[in-house]
Amino acid sequence: MVTPVLPVQGDHVALVLADDSEIAVQIDGVAADGRLNVTVTRVGAQTAPGVDDEFILRWANDRGRHCAWVRLVSFSSVVQWDLELISGIQSLQERQYVRCGSSESASLTRTIVEGVTYHGEVADLSERSVRLRLRVEGFANTVSAAGDPAAENSPDEDLPDEDLPDEGSPDEATPLRVNELVAVDMQLSGGAFSAPGTVLRAGAVHGQRMTVVVLLDVSDRQADMLRQYVFASLRRARQERDRR
């Protein structure tokens, strides 16, 4: 397993603000305690950040793509900032987006089987994919939770081919097909959200419940909406941990 590392002097990275705007910066120095001295090279934010504001730092190196939470500690000029690392480093795969856990209500409707809708909740969510835990009634074939790869993996993680049903064919332990077209409805904090999607993984049914990963077909505006929801949820979760 490759261990993620902080960016190094000279790297160009991005800071993502709470409003989803980005600030491009260059790393000038990295201290042993995780503090970063940076120079702002491009500002896409409408509001200038202040001391103690928090951002998501995103960067790429020869070990992959990564992100972490940082705090603006001080600045000696408009473009010279000191940042403090305030979270662990999350490694991102090529198709992966920053995501959050959730428990919002959701439903999935099959488009190839009229009138079939499964209800449940959001397990986690990114701007392009969602993992749902759904209630399934009246489905005879079930397996134990230990045989359910989708229940153990996040939306953008790759699974070995042998763990997935054949493309376009139903698995004996799940009513859904990989690559099946579906419609997803979610009740997020900002209101109702609906989008078509494609089943990426369909976990086996156990205890009349199954876990399904759906690749969402969303517009840029919808992706922005989901991204802002994810960042706001991550921020709230981290603030709650800090208060404990």
C-alpha positions in Angstrom: 0.0 0.0 0.0 1.4 3.4 -1.0 1.6 5.9 1.9 0.4 9.4 0.9 2.8 12.3 1.5 2.4 16.1 1.8 3.2 18.3 -1.2 6.8 19.5 -1.4 8.4 22.9 -2.1 7.6 24.1 -5.6 4.4 22.0 -6.0 1.3 23.7 -7.3 -1.8 22.8 -5.4 -5.4 23.9 -4.9 -7.4 25.2 -1.9 -11.1 24.5 -2.0 -13.2 27.0 0.0 -16.6 26.5 1.6 -18.4 28.0 -1.3 -16.6 25.5 -3.6 -14.4 28.2 -5.2 -10.7 27.4 -5.6 -7.5 29.2 -4.9 -4.3 28.1 -6.6 -1.2 28.2 -4.5 2.5 27.2 -4.7 4.2 25.4 -1.8 7.1 27.5 -0.6 8.0 25.4 2.4 6.8 22.4 4.5 7.6 22.2 8.2 8.0 19.0 10.2 4.8 19.7 12.1 2.8 19.9 8.9 2.7 23.6 8.5 2.8 24.9 5.0 4.0 28.2 3.7 2.4 29.1 0.4 2.2 31.8 -2.3 -1.2 32.5 -3.8 -1.0 32.3 -7.6 -4.6 32.6 -8.6 -7.7 33.5 -6.7 -11.1 32.2 -7.8 -12.9 33.1 -4.6 -15.4 36.0 -4.3 -14.7 36.6 -0.6 -11.1 36.9 0.8 -10.5 34.2 3.5 -9.4 35.2 7.0 -7.3 33.7 9.8 -8.8 30.4 11.1 -10.7 29.8 7.9 -10.6 26.1 6.9 -10.1 24.7 3.4 -9.7 21.4 1.6 -6.1 21.2 0.2 -5.9 19.1 -3.0 -2.7 18.0 -4.7 -1.1 15.3 -6.9 2.3 13.7 -6.9 3.9 10.4 -8.1 2.0 8.6 -5.3 -1.4 9.6 -6.6 -4.0 12.3 -5.9 -4.6 13.4 -2.3 -6.6 15.9 -0.1 -6.6 17.1 3.5 -8.1 19.8 5.7 -6.0 22.8 6.4 -6.5 26.0 8.4 -5.2 29.5 7.6 -2.9 30.3 10.5 -1.5 33.7 9.4 -0.5 35.7 6.4 2.3 38.1 6.0 0.8 39.6 2.8 -2.1 39.2 0.5 -0.3 36.4 -1.3 1.9 34.9 1.4 0.0 32.5 3.7 0.8 30.0 6.5 -1.4 26.9 6.6 -1.8 24.3 9.3 -2.7 20.6 8.5 -5.7 19.7 10.7 -6.7 16.3 9.4 -5.2 13.1 8.0 -4.4 12.7 4.3 -7.0 11.0 2.1 -5.8 9.3 -1.0 -8.0 9.6 -4.1 -8.1 7.2 -7.0 -8.2 8.4 -10.5 -12.0 8.5 -10.7 -12.6 9.4 -7.1 -14.1 12.6 -5.7 -14.2 14.0 -2.2 -17.2 12.3 -0.5 -19.0 12.3 2.8 -21.0 9.8 4.9 -24.7 10.5 5.2 -27.9 9.1 6.4 -30.4 11.1 4.3 -33.4 9.2 3.0 -33.3 8.0 -0.6 -35.0 5.8 -3.1 -33.9 3.9 -6.3 -36.3 3.2 -9.1 -35.6 0.6 -11.8 -36.4 1.9 -15.3 -36.4 -1.6 -16.9 -39.0 -3.0 -14.4 -42.0 -0.7 -14.2 -43.2 0.3 -10.8 -40.2 -1.2 -8.8 -38.8 1.3 -6.3 -36.5 0.5 -3.3 -36.4 2.8 -0.4 -33.6 3.4 2.1 -30.8 5.8 3.0 -27.6 7.3 1.6 -24.5 5.6 3.0 -22.0 8.0 1.4 -22.1 10.5 -1.4 -19.8 12.3 -3.8 -20.5 14.8 -6.7 -20.7 11.9 -9.1 -21.7 8.7 -7.3 -23.7 7.5 -4.3 -23.8 4.4 -2.2 -27.3 3.5 -1.0 -28.5 1.0 1.6 -31.9 -0.1 0.5 -34.7 -2.3 1.8 -35.7 -5.2 -0.5 -38.8 -7.1 0.3 -39.9 -10.4 -1.3 -36.5 -11.3 -2.7 -35.8 -15.0 -2.0 -32.0 -15.3 -2.7 -29.9 -13.9 0.2 -26.4 -14.3 1.4 -24.5 -13.3 4.5 -23.1 -9.8 4.9 -19.6 -11.2 4.5 -20.3 -12.0 0.9 -21.4 -8.4 0.0 -18.5 -6.4 -1.6 -20.5 -3.3 -2.2 -21.4 -3.0 1.5 -17.7 -2.9 2.4 -16.4 -0.5 -0.3 -16.9 3.2 -1.0 -18.4 4.4 -4.3 -15.2 5.0 -6.3 -13.0 2.2 -5.1 -12.2 -0.5 -7.6 -13.2 -4.1 -6.9 -11.7 -7.3 -8.4 -13.7 -8.5 -11.4 -14.6 -11.7 -9.7 -16.5 -9.8 -7.0 -18.9 -8.3 -9.5 -21.7 -9.8 -11.5 -21.2 -10.2 -15.3 -22.0 -7.0 -17.2 -25.7 -6.8 -18.1 -26.7 -10.0 -16.3 -28.4 -10.4 -12.9 -26.5 -11.8 -10.0 -28.3 -14.7 -8.3 -28.2 -12.9 -4.9 -29.3 -9.4 -6.1 -32.3 -8.2 -8.1 -30.3 -5.5 -9.9 -28.0 -5.7 -12.9 -24.6 -4.0 -13.2 -24.9 -1.2 -15.8 -28.7 -1.1 -15.3 -30.3 2.4 -15.7 -32.0 3.6 -12.6 -33.4 6.9 -11.1 -32.2 8.1 -7.7 -34.1 10.4 -5.4 -32.5 11.8 -2.3 -33.7 14.2 0.5 -30.6 16.3 1.2 -30.4 19.2 3.6 -30.8 21.6 0.7 -34.0 19.9 -0.5 -35.0 17.1 -2.9 -32.4 15.9 -5.4 -33.2 13.6 -8.3 -30.9 12.2 -11.0 -30.7 9.3 -13.4 -27.8 6.9 -13.0 -26.1 3.6 -13.8 -25.7 0.7 -11.3 -21.9 0.3 -10.8 -22.1 -2.3 -8.1 -25.0 -4.3 -6.7 -24.4 -6.0 -3.3 -26.1 -9.2 -2.4 -29.3 -9.1 -0.4 -29.1 -10.1 3.2 -31.8 -9.5 5.8 -34.0 -7.9 3.2 -31.4 -5.1 2.7 -28.8 -4.5 0.0 -26.1 -2.0 -0.8 -25.9 -0.4 -4.2 -23.4 1.9 -5.8 -24.8 4.2 -8.5 -22.8 6.4 -10.9 -24.9 9.5 -11.2 -25.6 11.2 -14.5 -25.7 14.8 -13.3 -25.3 18.2 -14.9 -22.5 20.6 -13.9 -24.9 22.5 -11.8 -26.1 19.4 -10.0 -22.5 18.3 -9.5 -21.7 21.7 -8.0 -24.7 21.3 -5.7 -23.6 17.9 -4.5 -20.0 19.1 -4.0 -21.1 21.9 -1.8 -23.3 19.5 0.2 -20.3 17.1 0.6 -17.9 19.9 1.7 -20.5 21.3 4.2 -21.1 17.8 5.7 -17.4 17.2 6.0 -16.9 20.6 7.7 -19.8 19.9 10.2 -18.4 16.4 11.0 -15.0 17.7 11.7 -16.3 20.6 13.9 -18.3 18.0 15.9 -15.2 15.9 16.4 -13.3 19.0 17.6 -16.0 19.7 20.2 -15.8 16.3 21.8 
